[in-house]
């Protein structure tokens, strides 16, 4: 009997387990652009366009390899509107109830497939280096799950940057070399732009017509949308940016959104690149003397360490993970996240860049937009939805633990041992944002005081019972306790006034 082979928009890999288990002569690949996937959050138009264009090109590459592909476009009159409905329609068309699927990366889709009246064989997603079962085995019996120790196991498993059973250079982690601010450089090369082609142009017209109200600028569209383009982007990074990636990976500049970042997360997460091949190319650059160890180790850690770790957390913690709110934060996400006016220069740049590019690097997400939401006590569910919607590389398996765990501490410490909060001093040290800001980063109180300064202490004060005994935060509470009472009361009053203005919808 013919089997349907489901390929989702983030599973664009020839090595996909469902394809590997299928019969090219007999079986039918099912791919579909559907409204439920395009609209379950208000995705950035660039994100929708990237996925649809990449899907169309991948479907054609499968046809070129001899596969029978039944592909549904969003605008097709017979489009059933959801992945389950499309499977049912194709099952009736081909007279089968047999489906091969690779495990989706979101509980929402996993559960939707489980509820279907078809015989669906869900296969492991072997494109990752650590399966959910392997991660659960590693996590069993541990008091705390920390990425650093998981990362060391992944280094041993893959052999990346290893000398026998010891790490290259005698250390596992070179982060102390990787926290330098950057200066403007007219000759720094940005990631290569993808040339326009008819497939992309057709998709852009569709997205412009259907999703004009979504937050984000659709054109110019410069993402690559096939494997060849993704490999070209990877090669460009290895040659031009990897040598300085580590040193400046935490830096932020107003006029340089990319710095030395790879901007390949969207290609990895859609399946156009494989994590091991990416890391092996980076390691090869180190072995031939092209890139220093601190840069290569830092880059590899992001992929086989952090990326694999957060996926493990997502599947370990289960479907309710996205509902957690350990700090009981309830404020609404301010309009500035959707492009509303703000006097905070760092937030204006981070959100504006997100609007224009569907991209921001990890420190902009963690220590600017995420830091502010956490300090201001914004409902983590709203923060979660925003991050899932606005970035081209965002899928729930990777986004939820990063947002709800690392950024918002909504999981109560599953991902991180402490909340990632800072005053304006960190942003000032790592960026040029503060120089042209309405607020003054040196001011601790008053109308022009940096909101991060005010909210930092307000956050610590209101969560004292939870964090005062945390070894990594105790020093900050001692600092707070040494301040004069009058100063502390003024800080809290100014922070409260700022939050009131934010809640009233005033420009902040």
C-alpha positions, -999 to +999 in steps of 0.1 A: +000+000+000+012+035-008+023+056+022+021+093+026+055+109+036+049+141+055+076+168+052+071+199+072+084+234+065+113+230+090+122+195+077+138+204+044+166+178+045+173+149+022+184+130+052+150+133+069+141+100+086+107+098+070+123+101+035+149+076+044+123+050+054+101+056+024+099+040-010+107+065-037+089+044-064+057+037-044+052+064-018+040+100-020+056+130-003+030+154+011+040+191+016+016+219+023+015+256+029-014+260+053-031+288+071-028+272+106+010+271+104+013+305+088-011+321+114-009+304+148+011+334+158+015+366+137+047+355+120+071+380+105+064+383+068+101+375+060+097+343+081+067+332+062+083+340+029+115+322+038+096+290+047+073+290+017+100+297-008+123+271+008+095+245+008+087+251-029+124+247-038+128+216-017+098+200-032+112+206-067+146+191-056+127+160-044+109+157-078+143+160-095+154+131-075+125+110-086+100+115-058+063+118-063+055+151-045+019+163-038+024+199-029-003+223-018+002+261-021-014+285+003-035+300-025-047+267-039-085+265-040-086+230-025-062+238+004-077+222+035-061+248+058-041+226+083-015+198+082-040+171+096-067+182+071-042+181+042-031+146+053-067+134+054-074+149+019-043+132+004-051+099+022-085+099+005-069+109-029-044+081-028-066+055-010-043+049+020-043+054+057-006+049+061+017+079+069+054+082+076+063+113+096+094+127+112+087+139+147+076+176+146+095+201+167+064+215+185+041+197+209+012+214+191+018+194+159+029+162+177-005+161+195-024+170+163-009+140+145-016+117+175-053+127+173-057+117+136-077+087+124-047+075+103-019+050+110+010+074+115+045+061+121+064+089+138+101+085+134+129+102+154+144+134+140+179+121+134+191+155+121+199+164+158+229+150+176+211+142+208+177+124+208+151+133+235+156+099+250+193+103+252+189+137+268+164+123+293+189+096+302+216+123+307+192+144+329+180+115+351+190+120+387+206+154+383+197+181+408+201+207+382+204+206+344+232+229+332+243+233+297+280+234+304+281+198+316+258+186+288+281+204+263+311+185+275+293+152+269+285+164+234+321+173+228+331+138+238+304+122+217+312+141+185+350+144+190+348+181+181+378+201+194+391+171+214+426+158+219+420+123+230+397+126+260+408+161+268+395+194+253+416+213+228+436+239+246+431+223+280+398+240+287+362+233+277+351+269+276+368+301+264+341+326+273+363+348+292+379+359+259+345+365+243+330+395+259+346+425+242+327+455+228+332+462+191+340+494+172+325+504+139+342+491+108+333+501+073+351+471+059+334+444+080+316+421+056+279+415+061+263+381+053+259+376+015+226+387+000+206+361-019+199+371-055+162+373-064+146+345-084+111+338-098+102+314-070+110+339-043+093+368-062+061+348-065+061+340-028+068+376-018+038+387-038+017+361-020+029+371+014+025+408+007-011+402-003-020+378+026+000+390+055+003+428+050-010+435+086+018+414+103+046+432+121+077+432+100+091+445+067+089+420+039+111+437+013+140+438+007+142+400+011+178+387+012+176+352+028+188+322+009+160+297+003+178+265-007+206+243+005+232+257-020+225+292-007+227+281+029+261+264+023+273+296+006+262+316+037+281+292+059+312+294+038+311+332+038+309+331+076+338+307+080+360+328+058+351+363+067+336+364+102+345+333+122+380+345+132+364+374+152+331+358+161+341+347+196+358+379+207+328+401+197+299+378+199+282+398+227+288+432+212+261+455+198+264+484+174+236+507+162+247+506+125+258+470+122+232+444+130+254+414+120+289+422+132+307+388+131+276+366+135+268+337+111+231+344+106+226+307+097+202+298+125+172+300+101+190+275+077+199+251+105+164+252+120+147+247+087+169+217+078+190+232+050+222+228+071+231+199+094+246+209+128+275+185+126+286+197+091+285+233+103+307+225+134+331+204+113+337+232+089+344+255+119+368+230+134+386+226+101+391+264+101+408+261+134+429+232+124+443+250+094+450+281+115+423+303+100+403+310+131+414+311+168+402+286+194+381+310+214+360+318+183+356+283+171+349+269+205+323+296+212+306+290+179+305+252+183+292+255+218+262+275+205+253+246+182+262+213+199+259+227+234+231+253+236+210+243+206+209+207+215+204+215+252+173+236+247+158+210+225+164+184+251+147+207+277+117+213+255+109+176+251+119+167+286+096+192+302+065+184+281+036+202+265+028+225+294+063+242+294+051+272+274+024+279+301+049+284+330+051+317+349+072+310+380+076+347+388+039+354+383+045+383+360+013+397+345+019+430+327+010+433+290+038+434+264+043+472+257+034+485+223+070+493+217+077+456+209+054+460+179+070+491+167+055+517+190+074+548+199+100+546+227+127+569+242+149+539+250+175+538+222+186+502+228+150+490+226+143+511+196+173+496+177+167+460+188+130+461+179+136+482+147+162+457+135+138+428+143+111+446+123+134+451+093+154+419+093+135+392+112+168+389+130+186+400+161+216+382+177+215+364+210+226+393+232+201+417+217+174+392+224+186+382+259+200+414+274+179+441+257+144+430+247+144+400+270+160+418+299+135+447+297+105+424+296+118+405+327+126+436+347+093+451+338+073+420+349+057+413+315+036+382+311+060+355+298+033+340+276+031+373+257+069+375+255+071+339+243+045+346+215+064+377+204+098+359+200+081+330+183+064+354+158+091+379+149+123+359+142+129+339+111+148+311+130+120+307+157+103+273+162+089+265+196+114+237+204+143+263+203+124+295+212+104+284+242+134+273+264+154+303+254+125+327+262+107+311+291+138+295+306+169+316+300+153+350+292+123+352+315+130+327+342+094+316+338+104+279+343+117+286+378+153+277+371+151+247+348+173+262+322+193+288+342+205+290+378+196+327+380+176+353+360+196+371+333+190+407+344+212+437+343+212+474+347+220+498+320+257+495+327+260+462+308+243+476+277+265+506+279+296+485+281+287+462+252+271+487+228+270+522+215+233+525+222+235+546+253+255+575+237+225+588+218+197+578+242+171+602+257+179+585+291+212+588+309+228+555+317+248+571+346+217+584+363+203+562+390+172+582+399+152+610+383+132+616+351+162+609+329+175+578+347+180+548+325+149+526+329+172+495+332+188+511+363+155+517+380+138+484+370+169+463+379+166+472+416+128+471+415+130+435+402+155+424+429+134+441+456+101+425+446+116+391+442+138+392+472+123+361+489+131+340+458+166+352+449+183+367+480+198+333+489+209+325+454+247+323+455+250+341+422+228+370+433+236+374+469+263+400+462+238+423+445+214+421+474+243+431+497+250+460+475+213+470+476+212+467+514+242+490+518+225+518+499+208+546+520+172+540+527+162+573+511+180+564+479+164+530+477+129+544+482+135+570+455+147+542+431+116+521+438+093+552+435+108+562+401+106+526+389+070+524+399+062+556+382+079+544+350+059+511+351+027+531+356+034+552+325+041+520+306+008+504+317-011+535+308+003+533+272+024+564+275+056+567+255+085+554+276 
